[in-house]
Amino acid sequence: MRLVNFDIDVLRSFVTGIELGSYARAADHLSRSTSAVSAQLKKLEEQAGTALFRRAGRGLALTEAGETLLTYARRLLALNDEAVSALSGADLAGHVRFGVQEDLGETLLPQILGRFARAHPRTRIETRLARNADLLKRIASAELDLAIAWGDQTRQAPAAMAGEHLADIAMRWIGLRDGLSGQRFGDRLTKRDEPLPLVMFEAPCLFRSVATEVLDRAGIAWRIAVTSTSLAGLWAAISSGLGVTLRTEIGLPSHLAVLGEESGLPARLPTLPLLLHRTQAQHNAATDRLSEIMRESLTQPLLPKKIA
């Protein structure tokens, strides 16, 4: 097998075009001409020895080889940028107190904290997994330096607590994959012979409020079947077939499923903003770098079907 050394600069153009959905926008973002980026992509295909793009209507889509390369390109870029950060911030040290939602604990924390710890081993991170209200309270009282929390679209947050918008996450009805799901559950909802059993966090809870309001508007009777104080307890109750819940797909256990329109549940659901909060008094190199890594991890969009 011939040895190929991919050019990091070319890989960055490739990934940027995918993430922005357009190589014209990528060229502008990278301060290059469109023709220069096109030349880079041609070079990349020559190095790969296979087609990376295919025509899809007026745009382009990735081939199977292109999707494979995209996965590796992102990893190579992350490692490259991590190495640069480690060298430029070799003396970075200190203590950062970081709070995050339980939903993100298993999926996001290993990626963010692992990347930060490898680049800045002298910086100590104290992490707290908690619910929204607790995170915001600790940010307000300066007990945390950084926190990722859900935003409440139904209320106007004070300017000091507005946070930096990172992403909008879709809400989904979640149920047991082989239990209260599909047509069986839809039949029961259609007949309305009993209230819909809900598994929810204790109030106040954003998901709980949205779920009950959406069901009320749809004229579907409901009851709180299980109240949990933890995400693990919530998943356990649903796994036991005690009801359904409203959450996001982040960290969804494999034996649970998103309930589709066939379930009879309201399909029109709002998105939930994910915000990065910082204690106003805490601005140093360590918190700045951790904030940057969180921002990069959460603002990477899903693979577009077409590229303009």
For each residue, the residues with C-beta under 8 A, 3 or more apart:
1:
2:
3:
4: 47 48 49
5:
6: 10 11 44 47 73 76
7: 10 11 40 43 44 47
8: 11 12 76 77 80
9: 12 13 40
10: 6 7 13 14 40 41 43 44 47
11: 6 7 8 14 15 44 73 76 77
12: 8 9 15 16 30 77
13: 9 10 16 17 23 26 27 30 32 37 40 41
14: 10 11 17 18 40 41 44 52 69 70 73
15: 11 12 18 19 70 73 74 77
16: 12 13 19 20 26 29 30
17: 13 14 20 21 22 23 25 26 37 41 307
18: 14 15 21 62 70 303 304 307
19: 15 16 300 301
20: 16 17 25 26 29
21: 17 18 25 301 304 306 307 308
22: 17 25 26 307 308
23: 13 17 26 27 34 37 38 41 307 308
24: 27 28 34 308
25: 17 20 21 22 28 29 308
26: 13 16 17 20 22 23 29 30 37
27: 13 23 24 30 32 33 34 36 37
28: 24 25 31
29: 16 20 25 26
30: 12 13 16 26 27 37
31: 28
32: 13 27 36 37
33: 27 36 37
34: 23 24 27 37 38
35: 38 39
36: 27 32 33 39 40
37: 13 17 23 26 27 30 32 33 34 40 41
38: 23 34 35 41 42
39: 35 36 42 43
40: 7 9 10 13 14 36 37 43 44
41: 10 13 14 17 23 37 38 44 45 52 53
42: 38 39 45 46
43: 7 10 39 40 46 47
44: 6 7 10 11 14 40 41 47 48 52 69
45: 41 42 48 50 51 52 53
46: 42 43 49
47: 4 6 7 10 43 44
48: 4 44 45 52 65 69
49: 4 46
50: 45 63 65
51: 45 54 63 65 66
52: 14 41 44 45 48 62 63 65 66 69
53: 41 45 60 61 62 63 66 307
54: 51 60 61 62 63
55: 60 61
56: 59 60 61 305 306
57: 306
58: 308
59: 56 306 307 308
60: 53 54 55 56 306 307 308
61: 53 54 55 56 305 306 307
62: 18 52 53 54 66 67 70 303 307
63: 50 51 52 53 54 66 67
64: 67 68
65: 48 50 51 52 68 69
66: 51 52 53 62 63 69 70
67: 62 63 64 70 71 303
68: 64 65 71 72
69: 14 44 48 52 65 66 72 73
70: 14 15 18 62 66 67 73 74 303
71: 67 68 74 75
72: 68 69 75 76
73: 6 11 14 15 69 70 76 77
74: 15 70 71 77 78 300
75: 71 72 78 79
76: 6 8 11 72 73 79 80
77: 8 11 12 15 73 74 80 81
78: 74 75 81 82 115
79: 75 76 82 83
80: 8 76 77 83 84
81: 77 78 84 85
82: 78 79 85 86 115 118 119
83: 79 80 86 87
84: 80 81 87 88
85: 81 82 88 89 119 120 289
86: 82 83 89 90 118 119 120
87: 83 84 90
88: 84 85
89: 85 86 92 119 120 285 289
90: 86 87
91: 122
92: 89 120 122 123 285 286 289
93: 120 122 123 286
94: 123 124 284 285 286
95: 123 124 125 126 286
96: 123 124 125 126 145 146 286 287 290
97: 125 126 128 143 144 145 146
98: 125 126 127 128 144 145 146 147 290
99: 127 128 129 130 134 135 138 139 144 146 147 148 149
100: 104 105 108 109 127 128 129 130 135 147 148
101: 104 105 129 130 131 132 135 148 149 150
102: 105 129 130 131 230 231
103: 107 231 247 248 250 251
104: 100 101 107 108 109 148 250 251
105: 100 101 102 108 109 129 251
106: 109 110 251
107: 103 104 110 111 250 251
108: 100 104 105 111 112 148 250 297 298
109: 100 104 105 106 112 113 127
110: 106 107 113 114
111: 107 108 114 115 297
112: 108 109 115 116 290 293 294 297
113: 109 110 116 117 125 127
114: 110 111 117 118
115: 78 82 111 112 118 119 293
116: 112 113 119 120 123 125 289 290 293
117: 113 114 120 121 123 125
118: 82 86 114 115 121
119: 82 85 86 89 115 116 289
120: 85 86 89 92 93 116 117 123 286 289
121: 117 118
122: 91 92 93
123: 92 93 94 95 96 116 117 120 286
124: 94 95 96
125: 95 96 97 98 113 116 117 290
126: 95 96 97 98
127: 98 99 100 109 113
128: 97 98 99 100 135 138 144
129: 99 100 101 102 105
130: 99 100 101 102 134 135 138
131: 101 102 134 135 201 205
132: 101 135 136 149 150 205 206
133: 136 137 204
134: 99 130 131 137 138
135: 99 100 101 128 130 131 132 138 139 144 147 148 149 277
136: 132 133 139 140 147 149 161 277
137: 133 134 140 141
138: 99 128 130 134 135 141 143 144 147
139: 99 135 136 142 143 144 147 149 161 277 278 279
140: 136 137 161
141: 137 138
142: 139 279 281 282
143: 97 138 139
144: 97 98 99 128 135 138 139 147 279
145: 96 97 98 278 279 282 287
146: 96 97 98 99 276 277 278 279 282 287 290 291 294
147: 98 99 100 135 136 138 139 144 276 277
148: 99 100 101 104 108 135 166 274 275 276 277 294 298
149: 99 101 132 135 136 139 163 274 275 277
150: 101 132 206 272 273 274 275
151: 157 163 165 272 273 274 275
152: 155 157 206
153: 270 272 273
154: 209 210
155: 152
156:
157: 151 152 161 162 163
158: 161 162
159: 162
160: 280
161: 136 139 140 157 158 277
162: 157 158 159 275
163: 149 151 157 275 276 277
164: 275 276 277 278 295
165: 151 273 274 275
166: 148 273 274 275 276 294 295 298 299
167: 273 274 298 299
168: 271 272 273 274
169: 248 250 271 272 273 274
170: 248 249 269 271 272
171: 207 210 246 247 248 269 270 271 272
172: 246 247 248 249 258 259 269
173: 244 245 246 258 259 263 265 269
174: 238 244 245 246 247 252 256 257 258 259
175: 179 180 181 185 238 244 245 256 257 259 263
176: 179 180 181 238 239 241 255 256 257
177: 181 255 256 257
178: 181
179: 175 176 241
180: 175 176 184 185 197 241 243 244
181: 175 176 177 178 184 185 257 259 263
182: 185 186 259 262 263
183: 186 187 262
184: 180 181 187 188
185: 175 180 181 182 188 189 244 259 263 264
186: 182 183 189 190 262 263 264
187: 183 184 190 191 264
188: 184 185 191 193 194 264
189: 185 186 192 196 220 263 264 265
190: 186 187 264
191: 187 188
192: 189 220 221
193: 188
194: 188 221
195: 221 222 223
196: 189 215 220 221 222 223 243 244 265
197: 180 222 223 225 226 242 243 244
198: 208 211 212 222 223 224 225 226 243 244 245 246
199: 225 226 228 234 237 238 242 243 244 245
200: 205 207 208 211 224 226 227 228 234 245 246
201: 131 205 207 208 227 228 229 234
202: 205 227 228 229
203: 208 209
204: 133 208 209
205: 131 132 200 201 202 208 209
206: 132 150 152 209 210 272
207: 171 200 201 210 211 245 246 247
208: 198 200 201 203 204 205 211 212 246
209: 154 203 204 205 206 212 213
210: 154 171 206 207 213 214 246 269 270
211: 198 200 207 208 214 215 222 245 246
212: 198 208 209 215 216 222
213: 209 210 216 217
214: 210 211 217 218 246 266 268 269
215: 196 211 212 218 220 221 222 266
216: 212 213 219 220
217: 213 214 266
218: 214 215 266
219: 216
220: 189 192 196 215 216 264 265 266
221: 192 194 195 196 215
222: 195 196 197 198 211 212 215
223: 195 196 197 198
224: 198 200 227
225: 197 198 199 237 242 243
226: 197 198 199 200 233 234 237 242 243
227: 200 201 202 224
228: 199 200 201 202 231 233 234 237
229: 201 202 233
230: 102 233 234
231: 102 103 228 234 235 251
232: 235 236
233: 226 228 229 230 236 237
234: 199 200 201 226 228 230 231 237 238 245 247
235: 231 232 238 239 253 256
236: 232 233 239 240
237: 199 225 226 228 233 234 240 242 243
238: 174 175 176 199 234 235 241 242 243 244 245 256
239: 176 235 236 253 255 256
240: 236 237
241: 176 179 180 238
242: 197 199 225 226 237 238
243: 180 196 197 198 199 225 226 237 238
244: 173 174 175 180 185 196 197 198 199 238 259 265
245: 173 174 175 198 199 200 207 211 234 238
246: 171 172 173 174 198 200 207 208 210 211 214 269
247: 103 171 172 174 207 234 250 252
248: 103 169 170 171 172 252 272
249: 170 172 252 258
250: 103 104 107 108 169 247
251: 103 104 105 106 107 231
252: 174 247 248 249 256 258
253: 235 239 256
254:
255: 176 177 239
256: 174 175 176 177 235 238 239 252 253
257: 174 175 176 177 181
258: 172 173 174 249 252
259: 172 173 174 175 181 182 185 244 263 265
260: 263 267
261: 267
262: 182 183 186
263: 173 175 181 182 185 186 189 259 260
264: 185 186 187 188 189 190 220
265: 173 189 196 220 244 259
266: 214 215 217 218 220 269
267: 260 261
268: 214
269: 170 171 172 173 210 214 246 266
270: 153 171 210
271: 168 169 170 171
272: 150 151 153 168 169 170 171 206 248
273: 150 151 153 165 166 167 168 169
274: 148 149 150 151 165 166 167 168 169 298
275: 148 149 150 151 162 163 164 165 166
276: 146 147 148 163 164 166 291 294 295 298
277: 135 136 139 146 147 148 149 161 163 164
278: 139 145 146 164 282 283 287 291
279: 139 142 144 145 146 282
280: 160
281: 142
282: 142 145 146 278 279 287
283: 278 287 288
284: 94 287 288
285: 89 92 94 288 289
286: 92 93 94 95 96 120 123 289 290
287: 96 145 146 278 282 283 284 290 291
288: 283 284 285 291 292
289: 85 89 92 116 119 120 285 286 292 293
290: 96 98 112 116 125 146 286 287 293 294
291: 146 276 278 287 288 294 295
292: 288 289 295 296
293: 112 115 116 289 290 296 297
294: 112 146 148 166 276 290 291 297 298
295: 164 166 276 291 292 298 299
296: 292 293 299 300
297: 108 111 112 293 294 300
298: 108 148 166 167 274 276 294 295
299: 166 167 295 296
300: 19 74 296 297
301: 19 21 304
302:
303: 18 62 67 70
304: 18 21 301 307
305: 56 61
306: 21 56 57 59 60 61
307: 17 18 21 22 23 53 59 60 61 62 304
308: 21 22 23 24 25 58 59 60
